[in-house]
């Protein structure tokens, strides 16, 4: 699905409505003056088209339904990933179509960041997104490694950019994937650059969270415990809603959307459950709900919310972890991330003998027995 009014052309010089003869493929047409403020509408909308796509129509040749479809699609993507607005009109629609095809929100966010970095790098050197060749990709990889980017990071960025070009290739927008054949940096599967915490540092971090001040102090205690005691991923935690809380086989659980869009029920550890209930009860009171057990279930909001009721953002979680780590006297606070807490929690679970032969995902993506929850909780405070 790429464009409507894109044409199967064997002769590059062929004259087609909306295409300027003898111009490079996919060069955007001149914007009519009366459409200067609506780049998305000036472009063709996305519809099924298996042909070799060589051009994008101007608004004057696009039906109202097609233009509306493009605008709606771009709006959906920008609502989730506003940084995509940095791209010019044609590339914005194309990138939005690609991102809309990806099922995982985690993948969309990571790949969007990767592609925007690549597009910016190309723009600085005078190349268009659809005009890149392998030589540019090789230089981009070399530039990143020279600047100190990790091998894992570079491999992931190549995966994101490669996904975009494979999408374009499948719709005939490019003749070849420029990332194909590019040498990927080798990664040791047994090595991780994530900085973890010791048991004592984990306890100190929880103490710092409990001693936090301000309107979000109860949220701080809850967020740190969910990351450390229950080893949640950032996306799992930030995308969770209050309605995802429940009971399964006598355990208080949180249903999360994990890797591969798989749902998993995570047993909430006792200490975390106490902090979570205190936080949600405070929110219910602040919202003016009547007193009563579990009245917070009527909030219908994100599990971790801002003071205005919005969903807590990833940057806020990073800032929280580092701020509390610094307050706890952890020397490596500036190197920590929310994933450091997940890493620590599962490492401690393995050291305590809880499914010591299991992988991180095998431990975290199932309901742990009550004794396991208690052992993780006691191990880290």
C-alpha positions as CSV (number, residue, x, y, z in Angstrom):
1,X,0.0,0.0,0.0
2,X,1.8,3.1,-1.1
3,X,0.1,5.6,-3.4
4,X,-3.0,6.2,-5.5
5,X,-2.4,7.6,-8.9
6,X,1.1,6.1,-9.0
7,X,1.8,4.7,-12.4
8,X,3.4,1.7,-13.9
9,X,5.9,3.3,-16.3
10,X,8.5,1.6,-18.5
11,X,9.6,4.8,-20.1
12,X,11.1,7.2,-17.5
13,X,10.3,10.1,-19.7
14,X,6.6,9.3,-20.0
15,X,4.3,12.1,-19.2
16,X,1.8,11.2,-16.5
17,X,-0.6,13.4,-14.6
18,X,1.1,14.8,-11.6
19,X,4.6,13.8,-12.8
20,X,7.1,16.2,-14.3
21,X,8.8,14.6,-17.3
22,X,12.5,13.8,-17.1
23,X,12.6,14.3,-13.4
24,X,14.1,11.7,-10.9
25,X,11.7,9.0,-9.8
26,X,9.5,10.0,-6.9
27,X,10.5,13.6,-7.0
28,X,7.5,15.5,-5.4
29,X,5.6,17.7,-7.8
30,X,5.4,21.5,-7.4
31,X,2.9,22.4,-4.7
32,X,0.0,24.4,-6.0
33,X,-0.2,27.7,-4.1
34,X,-3.7,27.0,-2.8
35,X,-2.6,23.8,-1.1
36,X,0.6,25.1,0.5
37,X,-0.4,24.4,4.0
38,X,-1.5,20.7,3.7
39,X,1.5,18.5,2.7
40,X,-0.3,15.3,3.4
41,X,-3.3,16.2,1.3
42,X,-1.0,17.3,-1.6
43,X,0.3,13.7,-1.7
44,X,-1.4,10.6,-2.9
45,X,-3.0,8.5,-0.2
46,X,-2.0,4.9,0.5
47,X,-4.0,2.2,-1.4
48,X,-3.1,-1.2,-2.7
49,X,-0.9,-0.9,-5.8
50,X,1.5,-3.7,-6.7
51,X,2.9,-1.9,-9.7
52,X,6.3,-0.2,-10.0
53,X,5.6,3.1,-8.3
54,X,7.5,6.0,-9.8
55,X,5.6,9.1,-8.8
56,X,3.3,10.7,-6.4
57,X,0.4,12.8,-7.6
58,X,-0.4,16.4,-6.6
59,X,-3.5,17.3,-4.7
60,X,-5.3,18.4,-7.9
61,X,-5.3,14.8,-9.2
62,X,-6.2,13.0,-5.9
63,X,-9.7,12.1,-5.0
64,X,-11.1,13.5,-1.8
65,X,-11.4,9.9,-0.4
66,X,-7.7,9.1,-1.2
67,X,-6.5,12.4,0.3
68,X,-8.6,11.9,3.4
69,X,-7.2,8.4,3.8
70,X,-3.6,9.7,3.7
71,X,-4.4,12.5,6.1
72,X,-6.0,10.1,8.5
73,X,-3.1,7.7,8.4
74,X,-0.5,10.4,9.0
75,X,-2.5,11.8,11.8
76,X,-2.7,8.4,13.6
77,X,1.1,8.0,13.3
78,X,1.9,11.5,14.4
79,X,-0.3,11.1,17.4
80,X,1.9,8.3,18.5
81,X,5.2,9.4,17.0
82,X,5.2,13.2,16.6
83,X,8.9,13.3,15.6
84,X,7.8,11.9,12.2
85,X,6.5,15.4,11.4
86,X,10.2,16.4,10.9
87,X,10.0,14.7,7.5
88,X,8.9,16.5,4.3
89,X,5.4,15.7,3.0
90,X,6.1,12.9,0.6
91,X,8.5,11.1,2.9
92,X,6.2,11.7,5.8
93,X,3.3,9.8,4.1
94,X,5.6,7.0,3.0
95,X,7.1,6.6,6.5
96,X,3.7,6.7,8.1
97,X,2.5,4.0,5.8
98,X,5.5,1.8,6.7
99,X,5.1,2.4,10.4
100,X,1.4,1.7,10.3
101,X,2.2,-1.7,8.9
102,X,4.2,-2.6,12.1
103,X,2.2,-4.3,14.8
104,X,4.3,-3.6,17.8
105,X,4.3,-0.2,19.4
106,X,7.8,-0.9,20.7
107,X,9.0,-1.7,17.2
108,X,7.3,1.4,15.7
109,X,9.0,3.7,18.2
110,X,12.5,2.2,17.9
111,X,12.3,1.9,14.1
112,X,11.0,5.4,13.7
113,X,13.9,6.8,15.7
114,X,16.3,4.8,13.6
115,X,14.9,5.9,10.3
116,X,14.7,9.6,11.3
117,X,18.4,9.4,12.3
118,X,19.2,7.9,9.0
119,X,17.1,10.4,7.0
120,X,18.8,13.3,8.8
121,X,22.2,11.9,8.1
122,X,21.3,11.6,4.4
123,X,19.8,15.1,4.3
124,X,23.0,16.6,5.7
125,X,24.9,15.1,2.7
126,X,22.3,16.0,0.1
127,X,20.7,12.6,-0.5
128,X,17.1,11.7,-0.6
129,X,15.6,8.9,1.5
130,X,14.6,6.9,-1.6
131,X,17.9,7.7,-3.4
132,X,20.3,6.1,-1.0
133,X,22.6,3.3,-2.2
134,X,24.7,0.7,-0.3
135,X,27.7,3.0,-0.3
136,X,25.8,5.5,1.8
137,X,24.7,2.8,4.3
138,X,28.3,1.5,4.6
139,X,29.5,5.0,5.4
140,X,26.7,5.6,7.9
141,X,27.6,2.4,9.7
142,X,31.3,3.4,9.8
143,X,30.4,6.9,11.0
144,X,28.3,5.5,13.9
145,X,31.0,3.0,15.0
146,X,33.7,5.7,14.8
147,X,31.5,8.0,17.0
148,X,31.3,5.3,19.7
149,X,28.0,3.6,19.0
150,X,27.7,0.1,20.3
151,X,27.6,-2.9,18.0
152,X,24.2,-3.9,19.2
153,X,22.9,-0.3,18.6
154,X,24.2,-0.2,15.1
155,X,22.7,-3.7,14.3
156,X,19.3,-2.5,15.6
157,X,19.5,0.7,13.5
158,X,20.3,-1.3,10.4
159,X,17.3,-3.6,11.1
160,X,15.0,-0.6,11.4
161,X,16.3,1.1,8.2
162,X,16.3,-2.3,6.4
163,X,12.7,-2.8,7.3
164,X,11.7,0.5,5.7
165,X,13.5,-0.3,2.5
166,X,12.1,-3.8,2.3
167,X,8.7,-2.3,2.6
168,X,9.4,0.2,-0.2
169,X,10.9,-2.7,-2.3
170,X,7.7,-4.7,-1.9
171,X,5.7,-1.9,-3.3
172,X,8.1,-1.1,-6.2
173,X,9.3,2.2,-4.8
174,X,13.0,1.3,-4.9
175,X,14.8,-1.2,-7.0
176,X,17.0,-2.7,-4.3
177,X,17.3,-2.6,-0.5
178,X,20.5,-0.6,0.1
179,X,21.0,-2.3,3.5
180,X,21.1,-5.7,1.9
181,X,24.6,-7.3,2.1
182,X,25.9,-4.6,4.5
183,X,28.1,-6.2,7.1
184,X,26.5,-6.2,10.5
185,X,28.7,-5.7,13.6
186,X,29.2,-8.9,15.5
187,X,27.5,-9.1,18.9
188,X,28.4,-11.4,21.7
189,X,25.1,-13.0,22.8
190,X,26.5,-13.4,26.3
191,X,27.4,-9.8,26.8
192,X,25.2,-6.9,27.8
193,X,26.1,-3.2,28.2
194,X,23.2,-2.8,30.7
195,X,24.5,-1.6,34.1
196,X,22.8,-3.6,36.9
197,X,22.6,-3.0,40.6
198,X,23.8,-5.0,43.6
199,X,21.3,-6.3,46.2
200,X,22.2,-3.4,48.5
201,X,21.9,-0.8,45.8
202,X,18.5,-2.2,44.9
203,X,17.3,-1.8,48.5
204,X,18.8,1.7,48.6
205,X,16.9,2.6,45.4
206,X,13.6,1.4,46.9
207,X,14.3,3.3,50.1
208,X,14.9,6.5,48.0
209,X,11.6,5.9,46.1
210,X,9.7,5.6,49.4
211,X,11.3,8.8,50.7
212,X,10.5,10.7,47.5
213,X,8.5,13.9,47.9
214,X,6.0,15.8,45.9
215,X,2.7,14.9,44.3
216,X,4.1,11.9,42.5
217,X,5.9,10.3,45.5
218,X,3.5,7.3,45.6
219,X,3.9,6.8,41.8
220,X,7.6,6.8,42.3
221,X,7.4,4.0,44.9
222,X,5.1,2.0,42.6
223,X,7.1,2.4,39.4
224,X,10.5,1.5,40.9
225,X,9.0,-1.7,42.5
226,X,7.3,-2.8,39.3
227,X,10.5,-2.4,37.4
228,X,12.7,-4.0,40.0
229,X,10.5,-6.6,41.7
230,X,8.5,-7.6,38.7
231,X,11.1,-7.0,36.0
232,X,8.7,-5.3,33.6
233,X,9.8,-3.8,30.4
234,X,9.4,-0.1,29.9
235,X,6.7,-0.5,27.2
236,X,4.9,-3.1,29.3
237,X,4.7,-0.7,32.3
238,X,3.9,2.5,30.4
239,X,1.2,0.9,28.2
240,X,-0.5,-0.8,31.1
241,X,-3.9,0.4,32.2
242,X,-5.8,0.0,35.5
243,X,-8.2,-2.3,33.8
244,X,-5.2,-4.7,33.1
245,X,-5.1,-5.5,36.9
246,X,-6.9,-8.7,37.9
247,X,-6.7,-12.0,39.7
248,X,-5.6,-15.4,38.4
249,X,-5.4,-18.6,40.5
250,X,-5.4,-16.5,43.6
251,X,-2.6,-14.2,42.5
252,X,-2.9,-10.5,41.9
253,X,-1.7,-10.1,38.3
254,X,-1.0,-7.4,35.7
255,X,-1.7,-8.4,32.1
256,X,0.9,-6.8,29.9
257,X,1.6,-6.8,26.1
258,X,5.1,-8.2,25.7
259,X,7.4,-8.9,22.8
260,X,5.8,-10.1,19.7
261,X,2.5,-8.7,20.8
262,X,2.1,-11.6,23.2
263,X,0.0,-11.0,26.3
264,X,1.3,-12.3,29.6
265,X,0.1,-12.3,33.2
266,X,2.7,-11.1,35.7
267,X,2.1,-11.9,39.3
268,X,2.6,-8.8,41.4
269,X,4.9,-9.2,44.3
270,X,3.5,-8.4,47.8
271,X,5.5,-5.3,48.5
272,X,4.7,-3.9,45.1
273,X,1.0,-4.6,45.5
274,X,0.9,-2.6,48.7
275,X,2.6,0.3,47.0
276,X,0.4,0.1,44.0
277,X,-2.8,0.0,46.0
278,X,-1.7,3.0,48.1
279,X,-1.0,4.9,44.9
280,X,-4.3,4.0,43.2
281,X,-6.3,4.8,46.3
282,X,-4.7,8.2,46.5
283,X,-5.6,8.8,42.8
284,X,-9.2,7.7,43.4
285,X,-9.5,10.1,46.4
286,X,-8.0,13.0,44.4
287,X,-10.5,12.3,41.6
288,X,-13.3,12.5,44.1
289,X,-14.4,8.9,43.9
290,X,-16.4,7.7,47.0
291,X,-14.4,5.7,49.6
292,X,-14.5,2.0,49.3
293,X,-12.3,-1.1,48.6
294,X,-10.7,-1.1,45.2
295,X,-12.8,2.0,44.2
296,X,-9.8,3.0,42.0
297,X,-11.0,0.4,39.4
298,X,-13.4,3.1,38.3
299,X,-10.7,5.5,37.2
300,X,-10.3,3.8,33.8
301,X,-6.9,5.5,33.3
302,X,-3.3,4.5,32.7
303,X,-1.7,2.5,35.4
304,X,1.0,5.1,35.8
305,X,-0.4,8.6,35.2
306,X,0.9,12.1,35.2
307,X,-0.7,14.6,37.6
308,X,-2.9,15.8,34.7
309,X,-4.1,12.2,34.1
310,X,-2.1,11.5,31.0
311,X,0.1,8.5,30.4
312,X,3.6,8.6,31.9
313,X,6.2,9.0,29.2
314,X,9.4,7.0,28.7
315,X,11.6,10.1,29.3
316,X,9.9,10.7,32.6
317,X,10.6,7.1,33.7
318,X,14.3,7.5,32.7
319,X,14.5,10.7,34.7
320,X,12.9,9.1,37.7
321,X,15.2,6.2,37.8
322,X,18.4,8.3,37.6
323,X,17.1,11.0,40.0
324,X,16.3,8.4,42.7
325,X,19.5,6.5,42.0
326,X,21.5,9.6,42.6
327,X,19.5,10.3,45.8
328,X,20.3,6.7,46.9
329,X,24.0,7.4,46.5
330,X,24.5,5.0,43.6
331,X,27.7,6.0,42.0
332,X,26.6,4.7,38.5
333,X,23.3,6.6,38.6
334,X,24.1,8.4,35.3
335,X,24.5,5.1,33.5
336,X,21.3,3.5,34.7
337,X,18.1,3.1,32.7
338,X,14.7,1.6,33.5
339,X,16.0,-1.6,31.9
340,X,18.8,-1.7,34.5
341,X,16.1,-2.4,37.1
342,X,14.5,-5.2,35.0
343,X,18.0,-6.7,34.5
344,X,18.7,-6.5,38.2
345,X,15.4,-8.0,39.2
346,X,15.7,-11.1,37.0
347,X,19.4,-11.5,37.8
348,X,18.5,-11.6,41.5
349,X,15.7,-14.0,40.8
350,X,18.1,-16.4,39.1
351,X,20.6,-16.0,41.9
352,X,17.9,-16.9,44.4
353,X,17.3,-20.1,42.6
354,X,14.0,-19.1,40.9
355,X,14.1,-21.0,37.6
356,X,17.9,-20.4,37.4
357,X,18.1,-22.1,34.0
358,X,15.4,-19.9,32.4
359,X,15.9,-16.9,30.2
360,X,14.7,-13.4,31.2
361,X,11.6,-13.8,29.1
362,X,10.8,-17.2,30.4
363,X,10.9,-15.9,34.0
364,X,9.0,-12.6,33.4
365,X,6.4,-13.7,31.0
366,X,4.5,-16.2,33.2
367,X,2.7,-16.3,36.5
368,X,5.3,-17.0,39.2
369,X,4.2,-19.0,42.2
370,X,3.5,-17.0,45.3
371,X,6.7,-18.3,46.9
372,X,8.8,-17.0,44.0
373,X,7.2,-13.6,44.3
374,X,8.0,-13.4,48.0
375,X,11.6,-14.5,47.4
376,X,12.2,-11.8,44.8
377,X,10.6,-9.2,47.0
378,X,12.6,-10.2,50.1
379,X,15.8,-10.4,48.0
380,X,15.6,-6.7,47.0
381,X,13.9,-5.2,49.9
